[in-house]
């Protein structure tokens, strides 16, 4: 007899979603996590009373798998404005989602980003992403995100001053070489959902996912050294099973499953600063529309989630896309310009580099659902099997176990 029916390798979001479905189905399982905590790439550190996520991340309420697994109300989310500020010379242009903020629609139409035709075309594109069924969006001819934006008739001005800065921070791809199908589902989620942060930091998400699971079935500090049909090897010995779900990050997955194609990963770096006086009164993402192509975005995190900073202080997160992280003084000079005020009184808390943050997703991605069943009782999950996002990680774990359950029923 095997030791258990299913072994889940990896305690990130995909692995936790897999364990939740197995537990709900009443199938015996064990989860093995190499580290000393759950959550994978989603983590939060506490530094001098500040909550510092390991790279600036947010939750989107339009992710369907998220709302199916977690009570968002229990996370006590703080909300960002559904829009952006764009620095253009000596002006800050404010553009908002009119469905969320109808009073901001006139200002959005008259903002000095691109032409009025640009803004109307972009509004029509976003409305299409929000209202057209996902299946139809994924039936459209696939190209790169940049080509899709240009195909929609958008000018170089609005792409370079608004959409490239914004999307580079979402996709971690400044070239916008990501699949247009990924662009469609990402823009759909932004148009339909709200963006927020848990009061206890992004680490509250994996804690909420794990909360219904029996602690005795989750083994931390248990690296897996080898995976084969019907067994998993750890430094402590071998565990036998009927199926294995490998839900580790893409580089580790390719090591454990040598036949799996290697996935290129996007990197980014977040700089955290503290200050007594917030440079903005609004919880809104600030973008660089001056085409300097260094800072992807910056935001006063504590305006959205006051718990991220001690009373009387504020936390600013600034993100840079790519593997090369400029020195903090270079970023500070950019922040002087972007916020239009001196940052000399700010304190640099830390710089968080995330070299393997999101899998690259160039075309062709097809319908965004890569195979999860590899044969011989081996399965793979992670955001490299669906869309590169929290939704993709959760959906892939859920989908992988769906394939496991179907196979176990046939056995």
ZAMARGU-4260 file (C-alpha; in steps of 0.2 Angstrom, whole numbers, plus 5000, padded with zeros to 4 digits):
<rodrens>
0) 5000/5000/5000 | 5006/5018/4996 | 5010/5030/5010 | 4997/5041/5004 | 4987/5044/4988
5) 4994/5061/4982 | 5010/5070/4987 | 5010/5089/4983 | 5028/5096/4981 | 5028/5114/4985
10) 5018/5125/4997 | 5016/5140/4986 | 4999/5146/4980 | 4997/5132/4967 | 5002/5119/4979
15) 4990/5126/4992 | 4976/5127/4980 | 4980/5108/4975 | 4979/5103/4993 | 4963/5112/4996
20) 4954/5103/4982 | 4962/5086/4987 | 4956/5089/5005 | 4938/5094/4999 | 4937/5078/4989
25) 4942/5068/5004 | 4958/5060/4995 | 4973/5057/5007 | 4987/5068/5003 | 5003/5076/5010
30) 5011/5092/5006 | 5030/5094/5006 | 5038/5112/5007 | 5057/5115/5006 | 5056/5131/5015
35) 5051/5136/5033 | 5035/5144/5028 | 5021/5143/5015 | 5017/5155/5001 | 5031/5153/4989
40) 5034/5170/4980 | 5021/5178/4991 | 5029/5183/5008 | 5029/5198/5020 | 5042/5203/5032
45) 5040/5215/5047 | 5054/5228/5048 | 5053/5242/5061 | 5034/5241/5062 | 5032/5241/5043
50) 5025/5227/5033 | 5036/5224/5018 | 5030/5212/5005 | 5044/5203/4995 | 5041/5214/4980
55) 5026/5225/4978 | 5011/5214/4974 | 4992/5217/4975 | 4976/5206/4976 | 4963/5208/4962
60) 4945/5204/4967 | 4941/5199/4949 | 4952/5183/4950 | 4938/5169/4951 | 4949/5156/4959
65) 4954/5168/4973 | 4936/5172/4978 | 4932/5153/4977 | 4945/5149/4990 | 4947/5164/5001
70) 4935/5175/5011 | 4941/5192/5005 | 4931/5200/5019 | 4941/5191/5032 | 4958/5198/5024
75) 4952/5216/5029 | 4958/5223/5012 | 4963/5241/5010 | 4959/5248/4993 | 4969/5257/4979
80) 4961/5270/4968 | 4955/5262/4952 | 4966/5272/4941 | 4984/5280/4939 | 4993/5296/4941
85) 5005/5300/4926 | 5020/5312/4928 | 5021/5323/4912 | 5034/5337/4915 | 5027/5348/4928
90) 5010/5341/4928 | 5002/5325/4936 | 4988/5318/4925 | 4975/5308/4933 | 4966/5294/4924
95) 4953/5283/4932 | 4941/5268/4928 | 4925/5277/4925 | 4915/5262/4930 | 4923/5263/4947
100) 4924/5282/4949 | 4911/5290/4938 | 4916/5308/4945 | 4933/5306/4938 | 4928/5302/4920
105) 4928/5320/4914 | 4946/5323/4920 | 4951/5306/4912 | 4944/5312/4895 | 4953/5328/4896
110) 4970/5322/4903 | 4985/5327/4893 | 4990/5309/4889 | 4989/5305/4871 | 4974/5312/4861
115) 4956/5312/4864 | 4954/5299/4851 | 4967/5288/4860 | 4958/5289/4876 | 4941/5285/4868
120) 4949/5270/4859 | 4958/5264/4875 | 4941/5265/4884 | 4933/5255/4870 | 4947/5242/4871
125) 4946/5241/4890 | 4927/5239/4889 | 4928/5225/4877 | 4941/5216/4888 | 4928/5218/4903
130) 4912/5213/4894 | 4917/5200/4880 | 4917/5182/4887 | 4934/5175/4890 | 4932/5161/4878
135) 4930/5174/4864 | 4944/5185/4870 | 4955/5169/4868 | 4949/5165/4851 | 4956/5181/4844
140) 4972/5180/4833 | 4987/5180/4845 | 5001/5192/4844 | 5012/5202/4857 | 5004/5214/4869
145) 5012/5229/4860 | 5006/5224/4843 | 4988/5221/4850 | 4988/5239/4857 | 4994/5246/4841
150) 4981/5236/4831 | 4968/5244/4842 | 4973/5261/4834 | 4982/5268/4849 | 4996/5280/4846
155) 5014/5280/4851 | 5011/5293/4864 | 4998/5284/4874 | 5007/5268/4873 | 5024/5275/4879
160) 5017/5288/4892 | 5003/5277/4900 | 5002/5259/4894 | 5020/5253/4894 | 5024/5260/4911
165) 5008/5253/4918 | 5009/5236/4910 | 5027/5234/4913 | 5024/5234/4931 | 5010/5221/4929
170) 5018/5209/4917 | 5036/5213/4922 | 5039/5215/4904 | 5045/5232/4898 | 5046/5226/4880
175) 5027/5221/4880 | 5032/5205/4871 | 5019/5196/4882 | 5005/5187/4873 | 4990/5197/4868
180) 4979/5183/4876 | 4988/5186/4893 | 4985/5205/4891 | 4967/5202/4888 | 4964/5192/4904
185) 4975/5204/4914 | 4966/5220/4908 | 4949/5211/4910 | 4953/5208/4929 | 4958/5226/4931
190) 4942/5233/4923 | 4931/5221/4932 | 4939/5220/4950 | 4946/5231/4964 | 4964/5231/4969
195) 4969/5229/4987 | 4981/5224/5001 | 4977/5213/5016 | 4979/5222/5032 | 4992/5209/5038
200) 5002/5210/5022 | 5001/5198/5006 | 5007/5184/5017 | 4989/5183/5024 | 4984/5176/5007
205) 4994/5159/5009 | 4989/5159/5027 | 4971/5160/5022 | 4973/5146/5009 | 4981/5135/5022
210) 4969/5138/5036 | 4957/5124/5033 | 4970/5111/5030 | 4976/5099/5044 | 4993/5105/5049
215) 4999/5087/5052 | 4998/5084/5033 | 5010/5099/5029 | 5028/5096/5031 | 5040/5111/5031
220) 5059/5111/5029 | 5056/5095/5018 | 5065/5097/5001 | 5061/5085/4988 | 5077/5079/4979
225) 5069/5067/4966 | 5052/5063/4959 | 5047/5047/4950 | 5030/5038/4946 | 5023/5033/4962
230) 5037/5040/4974 | 5045/5056/4980 | 5062/5056/4988 | 5067/5068/5002 | 5083/5068/5013
235) 5073/5058/5026 | 5068/5044/5014 | 5055/5040/5001 | 5036/5042/5001 | 5026/5031/4990
240) 5010/5037/4982 | 4998/5035/4968 | 5001/5053/4961 | 5013/5067/4962 | 5009/5086/4959
245) 5024/5096/4957 | 5019/5114/4961 | 5036/5122/4964 | 5043/5137/4955 | 5047/5135/4936
250) 5066/5133/4938 | 5064/5120/4951 | 5050/5111/4942 | 5061/5109/4927 | 5075/5101/4938
255) 5063/5089/4946 | 5054/5085/4929 | 5068/5085/4916 | 5056/5083/4902 | 5047/5099/4906
260) 5053/5114/4895 | 5062/5128/4905 | 5053/5144/4907 | 5062/5161/4906 | 5058/5172/4921
265) 5055/5190/4923 | 5064/5200/4937 | 5060/5216/4947 | 5066/5225/4962 | 5056/5235/4974
270) 5063/5249/4985 | 5054/5253/5001 | 5055/5270/5010 | 5048/5278/5025 | 5043/5296/5028
275) 5033/5306/5041 | 5024/5315/5027 | 5015/5306/5013 | 5019/5314/4996 | 5002/5310/4990
280) 4985/5310/4999 | 4978/5296/4988 | 4981/5277/4987 | 4985/5278/4968 | 4999/5271/4957
285) 5011/5285/4950 | 5018/5281/4933 | 5032/5290/4924 | 5025/5297/4908 | 5041/5306/4904
290) 5048/5291/4895 | 5063/5289/4907 | 5060/5270/4907 | 5068/5267/4924 | 5054/5267/4937
295) 5039/5256/4933 | 5028/5263/4946 | 5028/5270/4964 | 5014/5271/4977 | 5011/5277/4995
300) 5006/5259/5001 | 5000/5265/5018 | 4987/5276/5010 | 4978/5260/5004 | 4983/5249/5019
305) 4987/5260/5035 | 4993/5244/5044 | 5008/5243/5033 | 5016/5258/5043 | 5017/5263/5061
310) 5005/5277/5067 | 5011/5294/5060 | 5022/5286/5047 | 5020/5281/5028 | 5027/5268/5017
315) 5032/5271/4999 | 5035/5256/4987 | 5044/5259/4971 | 5047/5245/4958 | 5059/5243/4944
320) 5057/5230/4930 | 5072/5219/4925 | 5087/5211/4932 | 5098/5226/4934 | 5094/5236/4950
325) 5100/5254/4950 | 5108/5260/4966 | 5095/5268/4979 | 5101/5286/4977 | 5097/5285/4958
330) 5080/5279/4962 | 5078/5293/4975 | 5082/5306/4962 | 5069/5299/4951 | 5056/5300/4965
335) 5060/5318/4968 | 5055/5321/4950 | 5040/5310/4950 | 5032/5316/4966 | 5038/5334/4963
340) 5045/5336/4980 | 5062/5332/4989 | 5064/5315/4997 | 5079/5320/5007 | 5070/5317/5023
345) 5064/5299/5018 | 5073/5284/5025 | 5077/5269/5014 | 5071/5254/5023 | 5077/5240/5011
350) 5078/5235/4993 | 5070/5218/4988 | 5076/5210/4972 | 5065/5196/4965 | 5075/5188/4951
355) 5062/5174/4947 | 5046/5184/4950 | 5035/5179/4935 | 5036/5167/4921 | 5038/5175/4903
360) 5023/5172/4892 | 5027/5177/4874 | 5016/5171/4860 | 5010/5158/4857 | 5001/5155/4873
365) 4985/5148/4865 | 4971/5147/4878 | 4983/5149/4892 | 4980/5132/4899 | 4996/5121/4896
370) 4995/5102/4900 | 4996/5098/4919 | 4995/5079/4917 | 5012/5072/4911 | 5008/5054/4912
375) 5013/5040/4924 | 5004/5048/4939 | 5015/5064/4937 | 5007/5081/4937 | 5013/5099/4936
380) 5005/5115/4943 | 5010/5134/4944 | 5008/5150/4935 | 5019/5144/4921 | 5004/5132/4916
385) 4991/5146/4916 | 4992/5165/4916 | 5007/5172/4925 | 4997/5179/4940 | 4990/5174/4957
390) 4975/5168/4947 | 4986/5158/4936 | 4994/5149/4951 | 4978/5146/4960 | 4969/5140/4944
395) 4983/5128/4939 | 4984/5120/4956 | 4965/5117/4956 | 4966/5111/4938 | 4980/5099/4941
400) 4970/5090/4955 | 4955/5089/4944 | 4966/5079/4932 | 4972/5068/4947 | 4955/5065/4953
405) 4949/5060/4936 | 4963/5047/4934 | 4961/5040/4952 | 4942/5037/4948 | 4947/5028/4932
410) 4960/5017/4942
</rodrens>
